[in-house]
């Protein structure tokens, strides 16, 4: 499934909920469903700097696709990183770099988050884009 198909499916899922309490519960449920992060990625060098909560993001290339592994010590933050995993994990680095991450704002998420959490979205996206950029170098 392409990024565009994934973002459309996510936006459709989010539109079902009547209020932001339900949307937060949905996002938290996505985080709870994340598979356990392999311990090899749970190290200080994979902590995202600038997030209020501790967020680890590790990536690996598998047959030209970037797989994203993540975890957080905060339920909402874990849900937010789960959104990125749902949208981007398993795409090629080139697809990730071409993805319009601003589309996520169409569900109104950023405006309903505290400023520190909204900034975390930007930092998470930048971290994943950086990993995708580094992976394109490996593929050359």
C-alpha positions in Angstrom: 0.0 0.0 0.0 1.4 3.4 -0.9 1.8 6.4 1.4 -1.2 8.1 -0.2 -3.4 5.0 0.4 -2.2 4.7 3.9 -2.8 8.4 4.8 -6.3 8.3 3.2 -7.1 5.2 5.3 -5.9 6.8 8.5 -7.8 10.0 7.8 -11.0 7.9 7.1 -10.4 6.1 10.4 -10.0 9.3 12.3 -13.1 10.9 10.8 -15.3 8.2 12.3 -14.8 9.6 15.8 -17.1 12.3 17.1 -14.8 14.1 19.5 -11.1 14.4 20.4 -11.4 12.1 23.4 -12.3 9.3 21.1 -9.5 10.2 18.7 -7.0 10.2 21.5 -8.2 6.8 22.7 -7.8 5.6 19.1 -4.2 6.9 18.9 -3.4 5.4 22.3 -4.8 2.1 21.1 -2.5 2.2 18.1 0.5 2.6 20.5 -0.7 -0.3 22.6 -0.8 -2.5 19.5 2.8 -1.8 18.6 4.9 -4.9 18.7 7.6 -4.8 21.4 10.6 -2.9 20.2 13.7 -5.1 19.7 16.2 -4.4 22.5 18.9 -3.7 19.9 17.2 -0.4 19.1 16.5 0.7 22.7 19.7 2.7 23.2 20.4 6.3 23.9 21.6 7.0 20.3 18.0 6.1 19.2 16.3 8.5 21.6 14.6 11.4 19.9 16.0 14.6 21.2 13.5 17.4 22.1 10.6 15.2 23.0 9.0 15.6 26.4 8.7 11.8 26.7 11.3 9.3 26.0 10.9 8.0 22.4 13.1 5.5 20.7 13.1 5.1 17.0 15.3 2.5 15.2 15.2 1.6 11.5 16.5 -1.2 9.3 16.6 -1.8 5.6 14.9 -5.1 4.5 14.8 -5.8 0.8 15.0 -2.1 0.0 12.2 -1.2 2.4 12.7 0.8 5.6 11.3 -0.9 8.7 10.6 1.4 11.6 10.7 0.1 15.2 9.7 2.5 18.1 8.6 2.7 21.6 7.9 5.4 24.2 7.4 5.7 27.9 4.2 7.8 27.3 1.0 6.3 26.0 0.0 9.2 23.8 3.5 9.6 22.5 3.7 5.9 21.7 0.4 6.3 19.9 1.8 9.2 17.9 4.9 7.3 16.8 2.6 4.4 16.0 0.9 6.7 13.5 4.2 7.2 11.7 4.9 3.5 11.7 1.5 2.8 10.2 2.1 5.4 7.5 5.7 4.8 6.7 7.2 1.5 7.8 7.7 -0.9 4.9 8.0 1.8 2.3 11.1 2.5 0.3 13.3 5.3 1.6 12.5 7.2 -1.6 8.7 6.8 -0.9 9.3 8.1 2.7 11.2 11.1 1.5 8.5 11.9 -1.1 5.7 11.5 1.5 3.7 14.7 2.3 3.9 14.5 6.1 1.7 17.6 6.3 -1.3 15.5 5.2 -1.4 14.2 8.8 -2.5 17.7 9.8 -5.7 17.2 7.9 -7.3 15.3 10.8 -6.7 18.3 13.1 -4.3 16.4 15.3 -1.6 19.1 15.7 -4.1 21.7 16.8 -5.5 19.4 19.5 -2.1 18.6 21.0 -0.2 20.5 23.6 2.6 22.5 21.9 5.3 20.1 23.2 3.4 17.1 21.7 2.8 19.0 18.4 6.6 19.7 18.3 7.2 16.0 18.9 5.3 15.2 15.7 7.6 17.4 13.7 10.7 15.8 15.4 9.4 12.3 14.9 8.8 13.0 11.2 12.3 14.6 10.8 13.9 11.6 12.5 12.3 9.1 10.2 13.1 11.3 7.1 16.7 11.5 8.2 16.8 7.7 8.5 15.3 7.3 5.1 17.8 9.8 3.6 20.7 7.8 5.2 19.2 4.6 3.8 19.2 6.0 0.3 22.9 6.4 0.6 23.3 2.8 1.6 21.2 1.7 -1.4 23.5 3.6 -3.9 
